[in-house]
């Protein structure tokens, strides 16, 4: 009986910590011989207040994210211990999009995310994605600090 993980999902937010979180996810996926799904949500909340947002803007943000992980993505593709890698990018409200359009579709065994280290005021106002994941997913969560 295999007690490891078959599908590892890593949620990246585009911050400086993203490289470290992705490196940890690569290591976990390789150690488990698991498929690695790299997820990123382009936060459209600020754009929604304007009524609509230009598609070119979202496409530019998507390309910028892909460029930010390109070096590590090549490493993953070359790693014989990771059978498959997928990059999922969606635009929307972070929590709802992450849960409804990514995690509920992929159904991973493990989700990795970073701890942004919000100040107590920002945490009270915005909450935390890691806390949201702990409360709203059925799989294991690894918060990388």
N, C-alpha and C positions, 0 to 999 in steps of 0.2 A: 504494500500500500504506500503510495507516494504522499508524504505529508507536506511537500513543498507547495510552491505557488506555480500555477500554470499561466496566469495572465497578470502582469504587473502594469498598473496605470500610474503614470507620474503626472501630476498637475503642476505646470510651470506658470509663473506669473510675470516673467520678464524682468524681475529684479536682479540685483547683483548676485544674490544667493542662488539663482537658478542653475548655474553651472555645477555648483556643489550638490544640489538636490538631484540633478540629472545624473551626475557621476555615481551617486549612491544608488539610484534606480537601476543604472546599468549593471552595477556590481550585484545587486539583488537578483535581477533578471538572469544574469549569467550564472550565478551560483545555483539557481533553481531550474535552469534550462527553460526559462519562461518566455513567452511572447511579451514584448515591451510596447506599450501604447503611451505615446507622449501627447499630453493634452494641454491645450492653451485656449483660454477664453479671452477674446478681445472685448473689454468692458464697454458696452454701448450706453451705459446709464447717462453719462454726460452728453452724449450725442443725441439721446432720445429727447432731452429737454428742448432741443432746437427743432423738434418735430420730425426731422428725418436726417439721414446722414449720407454723404456721397459714397457710392460704392468704391470709388477710387481710393478713398481714405482707408476703408477696411482692407482693400487689397494691398495697400502700402504697408499697413500694420502687420498683415499676414506675412508678407515678404520679409519684413524686418525681423519678425520672430524666427522664421525659417533660417535666415542668415545667422541669427544669434546662436543657433544650435547646430549649424552645418558641420562643424568640425567633430563634435561628439556623435552626431548622427552617422557620419562615415565610420567612426570607430565601432558603433553598434552593428552596422551592416557587415563589417569585417569580422565580428566576433562569432566564432563557430558555436558558442554555447547559447546564443540567443537566436532561436529558430526564425523569428519574424519580428519586424518592427513596423509600427504604424504611427503616423503623426495626424492628430485630429485638431483642427482649429475651427472654432465657432465664434460668432459674434453674438453678444446678448448680455443679459444680466448674469453676473458671474455665478452666483449660487444656483439659480434655476437652470442655466445652460449647462453647467458642470454636471449637475445631478440628472436632469431630464434628457439632455441630448448626448451626453457622453457616458456617464457611469451606468445609467439604466440600460443603455444600449450595449455597452461593452461587457458589463457584469464581471469586473475583475475580481481576483482573489485578494489582491493587496493594492492599496492606493498610497502613494507617497506624495507628500506636499511639504513645502517649506514653512517655517515659522517666521513671519515677517517681523515680529517683535514690535507690535504697535504700542504706542504709549497708552496708558490707562484711559485717557480721554478718547482717543481714537478707537480703542477697543470697545468702549461703551457705546460709541456712536455707530461704528461700522461692524462690530463683531469680528469674528475670525473665520476664515475658510476652514482651518483645521478643526475648530469646534463644530462648525456646521457639518463637516464630514463625519465626525465622531457621532453626532446625533442622528444623521440621516442616511447612513449607508450600512449595509449588512456585512461588509467584508472588513478585514483588518486594515488599520490605518497606521502609517508610519510618518510621524512628523519629524522632519530633518531640521536640526538646529545648527 
